[in-house]
């Protein structure tokens, strides 16, 4: 198992298996895992989502178990496969949510007849993102759970695209149902945080046949394996207010993304509140909060066979994802 940054706090949750067994929910303490599916209710649940559905009862018991790792049968984490830590019903994803990223995109896509200097255009872009943060609304779309994969699984690169890109993101995991909640209440509905890499086939997003209808996020973002998730669910109270977490992605050892969540236009509370105004958020649902500057398109360097991404967010551990070219297939999307 890759040696990456650890999680904050006395314990975390995850989904694990041996090579020949079904996945089970586990409590992680100091490199050891307790199989929670073997315990009495409310912890004797088949999945981490079931734990999140009874979070207010389960969390105090998890704390007590973590304080007594001499009780029960604990398994070495190094012997286990790490799966996505939760199976959500819904995935919601925020786009264009980091100031630096949005400003860079604005400058790159300036009209050819724009007569402003770069300094003037940059000043205007800063003013526009500040106006949007103060007066506008987040941009949120939906993803598919079938795109999820584990934090150390390989990423298959389809043979029909040459523009597979990375987008490392902080992911909030809902524990308490949320519908039309205010920003001041929103963080109370988050049970945990984890890491997501919102992989995108850039050349599948914009379709000439759609014209002004818009983008095709389903085709560009929801292929199998395109959302590495985890490794763990770190309880929200271990993180506190997630307003200054470091989001860092390295490609083959070279830093490509490195930004704080304080660069967000809309913080996590505003994103949860906004999404809940029209969608009922349920325990286990994921809300990806946007990706900072430094995507492959920015660097002019997209993912290739053999590339390795190492991704960390402070307090949440890390992912290691190797890119593997898919075998040629005659059928394409």
Protein Blocks (a to p, Z undefined) as FASTA:
>chain_A
ZZddddedjbdcdddddfkbccdddddeehiacdfklpccfklcfbfklmmmmmmmmmmm
mmmmmmmmmgcjdddfklpccddfbdcfbdcddehkbfklmmmmmmmmgcfklcbdfklm
mmmmmmmmmmmmmmmccddddddfklpccfkbccdddfkbcbbccddddddddfbdcehi
afklmmmmpmbdcdddddddfklmpcfklmmnopcfklmmmcghiacgdjbdcdfklnop
afbcccdddeehiafbdcdfklpfbdfklmmmmmmmmpccdehiacdebjaehifklnop
acdehiacddddehiapaddddddddddfbdZZ
